């Protein structure tokens, strides 16, 4: 099982797919990395030679922000928004959608209005006695 960037890559998958197990690398990035390293995307990860694995490691570390560093960058960006009290920052603090999604009918679990059975989900207002 090859280990790249601190992540165990699955043996039985094509290397094109196996690289996506690294946080920060998707299909497009994976194909670019393989093209730069001159490696066939259809080869299984177990069939790679040690020289090809080292080539992949060098390309990934040199060109991409991955794993812990990427997570830290994203966390710091959200922290900055919270610190300056902008709209997106306050939405992050309240754990509400940040990008303009509606919250009247969706987003029930965050608001605490989970509907466990079929029906309106709200208790009827008490009527006059």
C-alpha positions as CSV (number, residue, x, y, z in Angstrom):
1,X,0.0,0.0,0.0
2,X,1.8,3.2,-1.2
3,X,2.0,6.1,1.3
4,X,1.9,9.5,-0.2
5,X,1.7,12.7,1.9
6,X,0.9,10.8,5.0
7,X,-2.1,9.0,3.5
8,X,-2.3,5.3,2.6
9,X,-3.3,5.0,-1.0
10,X,-5.6,1.9,-1.8
11,X,-3.8,-0.7,-3.8
12,X,-6.7,-2.1,-5.8
13,X,-7.8,1.2,-7.3
14,X,-6.5,3.0,-10.4
15,X,-3.9,5.6,-9.5
16,X,-6.2,8.4,-10.9
17,X,-8.8,7.5,-8.3
18,X,-6.4,6.5,-5.5
19,X,-4.8,10.0,-5.5
20,X,-8.2,11.5,-4.6
21,X,-7.9,9.9,-1.2
22,X,-5.5,12.7,-0.3
23,X,-7.4,15.7,1.1
24,X,-7.1,18.6,-1.4
25,X,-6.6,16.5,-4.5
26,X,-9.7,15.8,-6.8
27,X,-10.0,14.1,-10.1
28,X,-8.8,17.1,-12.1
29,X,-5.8,17.7,-9.9
30,X,-5.0,14.0,-10.0
31,X,-5.0,13.9,-13.8
32,X,-2.7,17.0,-13.9
33,X,-0.3,15.4,-11.5
34,X,-0.2,12.1,-13.4
35,X,0.3,14.0,-16.7
36,X,3.2,16.0,-15.2
37,X,4.7,12.8,-13.8
38,X,4.2,10.9,-17.1
39,X,2.3,8.1,-15.4
40,X,-0.6,6.2,-17.0
41,X,-3.8,7.0,-15.0
42,X,-5.1,3.4,-15.6
43,X,-2.3,1.7,-13.7
44,X,-3.3,0.2,-10.3
45,X,-1.6,1.8,-7.3
46,X,0.0,-1.5,-6.3
47,X,1.8,-1.8,-9.7
48,X,3.6,1.5,-9.3
49,X,7.4,1.4,-9.0
50,X,9.1,3.1,-6.1
51,X,10.6,5.6,-8.6
52,X,7.1,6.5,-9.8
53,X,5.8,6.9,-6.3
54,X,8.8,9.2,-5.4
55,X,8.1,11.3,-8.6
56,X,4.4,11.6,-7.5
57,X,5.4,12.6,-4.0
58,X,7.7,15.4,-5.3
59,X,5.1,16.8,-7.7
60,X,2.3,16.7,-5.0
61,X,4.5,18.4,-2.3
62,X,5.9,21.0,-4.8
63,X,2.7,22.1,-6.5
64,X,-0.2,21.4,-4.2
65,X,-1.5,22.5,-0.8
66,X,-2.8,19.3,0.8
67,X,-3.9,17.7,4.0
68,X,-3.0,19.5,7.3
69,X,-1.7,22.7,5.7
70,X,-4.9,23.1,3.6
71,X,-7.2,22.4,6.5
72,X,-5.2,24.9,8.6
73,X,-5.5,27.5,5.8
74,X,-9.3,27.0,5.6
75,X,-9.7,27.2,9.3
76,X,-7.7,30.4,9.5
77,X,-9.8,32.0,6.7
78,X,-13.1,31.2,8.6
79,X,-11.5,32.5,11.9
80,X,-10.6,35.8,10.1
81,X,-14.2,36.2,9.0
82,X,-15.4,35.5,12.5
83,X,-12.9,38.0,14.0
84,X,-13.9,40.9,11.8
85,X,-17.6,40.2,12.4
86,X,-18.6,40.2,8.8
87,X,-21.8,38.7,7.6
88,X,-20.3,35.4,6.6
89,X,-18.4,35.2,9.9
90,X,-21.6,35.7,12.0
91,X,-23.3,33.0,9.9
92,X,-20.4,30.6,10.7
93,X,-20.7,31.5,14.4
94,X,-24.4,30.7,14.4
95,X,-23.8,27.5,12.3
96,X,-26.2,28.7,9.6
97,X,-25.8,28.6,5.8
98,X,-23.2,31.1,4.7
99,X,-23.8,31.3,1.0
100,X,-27.4,32.7,0.8
101,X,-29.4,29.5,1.0
102,X,-32.9,29.8,2.4
103,X,-33.6,28.8,6.0
104,X,-37.3,29.0,6.2
105,X,-38.1,25.6,4.8
106,X,-34.6,23.9,4.7
107,X,-32.0,23.7,7.4
108,X,-34.3,22.3,10.0
109,X,-31.8,20.3,11.9
110,X,-29.7,23.4,12.7
111,X,-32.8,25.3,13.9
112,X,-33.9,22.5,16.1
113,X,-37.2,21.8,14.1
114,X,-36.6,18.2,13.1
115,X,-39.7,16.4,11.9
116,X,-39.7,12.9,13.1
117,X,-43.1,11.8,11.8
118,X,-45.2,12.7,8.8
119,X,-47.2,15.8,9.4
120,X,-46.6,19.5,10.0
121,X,-43.9,19.0,12.6
122,X,-45.3,21.7,14.8
123,X,-47.6,21.3,17.8
124,X,-51.0,22.9,17.4
125,X,-51.6,26.1,19.3
126,X,-53.7,25.5,22.4
127,X,-57.3,26.4,21.7
128,X,-59.6,28.3,24.1
129,X,-61.1,26.2,26.9
